[in-house]
Structures are given as C-alpha cells and as structure tokens.
Amino acid sequence: MLGQVAVNESHCHFRPHQFLAREDEQPESIFRIDEGWACRYRLLPDGRRQITGLYLPGDICEPHWALGKRPSQPIVALTNVRAARLSSTPHGSFSAETQQACWKNLAEVIERQTNWLVTLGRKTALERLAHLLLELFERMRASGLAYGQQCAMPLTQMEIADLTGLTPVHVNRTLQTMRARGLVELQSKWLRIPDLASLRDAAALTPNEMLV
C-alpha cells in the first residue's frame, strides 16, 4: 500500500471538476490520492473526450513527475478528493521511499494501460464494461475499500463512455444486458458483483491476468 510510505507530506482537497494538474504546467508536487477519484484525459478538437487514466485511493498522481516531466494531459477530480502532497527535499529531490513508491506505481500503470489498449482495440462493448468494472472492484479491494462483493462506483454513464470509447446510449444498453444476466448490480453509486468468475469470463480475461 502506498499509504504506508513515510514521507514529508501535507494534505489538500479538490472539488469535483477541479484540476489537480493542467496540461504542460510544471506540477509543484506529486499527489497520493487518499480519498476520492480523479482522471487524466485528452480532448479532441470537436470536444470529444477520452479518459486515459483513473486515479483511485492509494494511487500516485503521477509517478513520472518525480523525473521532472510536465503533465501532457490535464488531471481533474471526478469526486471530492483528499490527496497527500509528496514533498521533495530542499534540494529538489525525493526520498528513496518516495522514489521506490513511484517506480512501483509506474509499473502498475504501464501494465494497466496495456490492458486498456487491448480492451479498446479488440473487445466488444460488454467485454469492455465487464473489464472496467472488474478492474475498479479489484483496485478498490486492493486498497481495502471493498466490502464483500461490493465497492463504491461513482462514475457516471458519460464517464464510463469516455473510458470505454462507447456512446452513453451504448453504455446504458450494455449495462442493462449485464444486469439482466446477473453479472453486476449498480445502485446508488455502488457496484456489486454477484459472481467474480462469471464477470471475468464476460471480460474475456486470461486465467492469470491481473487488474491491479
């Protein structure tokens, strides 16, 4: 858990739609998300949005900033967010513990982005949504924020559409199909998965594929 990293840190809060970072602006610090959800996205000239990353509790936003990189895409809060600023030393470097946490988180991000690339490129709408919902559940469970077979799921259908490359109408129809098949239950911003194995099958995951 990244929350166990001992660093010199202070906390800050962000409201929904508030920027944690803007494109090409040098960030003042690296954030560890302690509560709430945020996302990274790219806008096309006509206003269409593709969400390219999700930050859930325990995630570092963004680990490569420790290398001095500027954000290439904006990052915005999707819910109320409480985040820890992982501070650098007076000489501008980060502690060994912080760097280690960043490298670990970066490796997870690379693996996750590879899975997203396969999902967007080859999977059906139902497989995409099954993969996304299962990933969210597994990541929340890894952070100790799942309760039995359920966890918080505050994403709107528009945000799910922006994640999966589908239209909101297609997302709505697909979720109805998944509910009818007993794969998921979504109510009051909570996700319940009655049978994890069935949802993994629906997501077309390989037996050893990890989602956290």
Secondary structure, DSSP 8 states (H G I E B T S, - for coil): -GGG----EEEEEE-TT-EEE-TT---SSEEEEEES-EEEEEE-TTS-EEEEEEE-TT-EE-GGGGGT---SS-EEESS-EEEEEE---TTS---HHHHHHHHHHHHHHHHHHHHHHHHHHH--HHHHHHHHHHHHHHHHHHTT-EETTEEE----HHHHHHHHT--HHHHHHHHHHHHHTTS-EEETTEEE-S-HHHHHHHTT--TT----
